[in-house]
Structure formats: structure tokens, C-alpha cells
């Protein structure tokens, strides 16, 4: 049993977001959807919560209304095995209004912040040669989507 579950609160896009997210990762699915009853501040019958898993991790998405917004102070970090995975996730998460950020960060069209990074990022940025390590960090600081080959060659 998972002790801590990430709870994402959307204006009214919880189901749309959960469908996108679960389409991107293996071992992902929507488990349960609840709807608002009569007598709440949201439209009766509209989606209230969506319980879903991403890569085996449980999440809950809530439609809470327009006073809930996301901030870059929290993000979902994805460790990618290769450049193809970085490219694919980057393209899908920035599509339809998503925004690229710096150093592998992006905001998807729902406003959720993501870090799309190589699984070996620490090793890519490390070097016993301090000048080379500085070049690698400087190269990353100029990137939006991370480029593994460029980091290896810096």
C-alpha cells in the first residue's frame, strides 16, 4: 500500500489530464472516477475526482474550481532512459499549449510542472575535471529540453 499519494487539483480538467498522463507511461491506468452530487458548488454529475496510476504510482486528480492553480514550486520528475524518451514526453507534454522551461522543466497545458531528465543526469553533469563539469553545467543551463549527447560532449 502506498502511504503518500500526490493529489493534483485542477479547475475542471482532472479527467482530461488523467487520460493524457496515463497514455504516456507504461503501468498506468485510471482506476476510479467520482462525480459531484447535487448541492455542491460544482455542477452535479461533473467529474469530482479521478484516481489513477502513473508508472505504478498512485495519484488523485480533483476538479476544485478556478481558485486552484499550479505553481512551479512542485513538479513531477521523470527519469528517462534515453533521448528518444525525453523527446517523446517533451513533445506530448508541451503540445496544445504546454510551455517549455529551462533545464528540462516544462509546464503542460494544464499548468502542471514536469522535469523531463535523463536517468543518469547526475553522472552526465559530473566530471573529475572541474572545468569540464562547469562546461556541462553551463551547457545544461542554456537548454530547454535536455540533450544527452550535448551534455556528454560538453
CORTA-V851012 format. One record per pair of residues at least 12 apart in sequence whose ideal C-beta (glycine too) atoms are under 6 Angstrom apart, sorted by the first residue. I is the first residue (numbers start at 1). J is the second residue. Records with the same first field share a line. If there is no record, write none. Layout:
BEGIN
I = J + J
END
This chain:
BEGIN
2 = 58
5 = 58 + 60
6 = 59
7 = 60
8 = 61
9 = 62 + 64 + 68
10 = 63
11 = 66
12 = 63
13 = 110
14 = 47 + 50 + 61 + 62 + 63
15 = 47 + 50
17 = 61 + 110
18 = 30 + 50 + 52 + 61
21 = 54
22 = 52
24 = 92
25 = 54 + 55
27 = 55 + 56
28 = 53 + 54
29 = 53
30 = 52
31 = 51
32 = 51
33 = 47 + 50
34 = 48 + 49
35 = 48
36 = 48
47 = 63
49 = 62
70 = 111 + 112
72 = 113
75 = 113 + 114 + 115
76 = 114
77 = 115
78 = 116
79 = 119
80 = 118
81 = 119
83 = 148
86 = 116
89 = 116
90 = 116 + 145
93 = 106 + 108 + 114
94 = 106
96 = 109
97 = 109
100 = 144
103 = 140
104 = 116 + 117 + 146
117 = 146
118 = 148
124 = 151
125 = 137
135 = 154
136 = 151 + 154
139 = 154
END
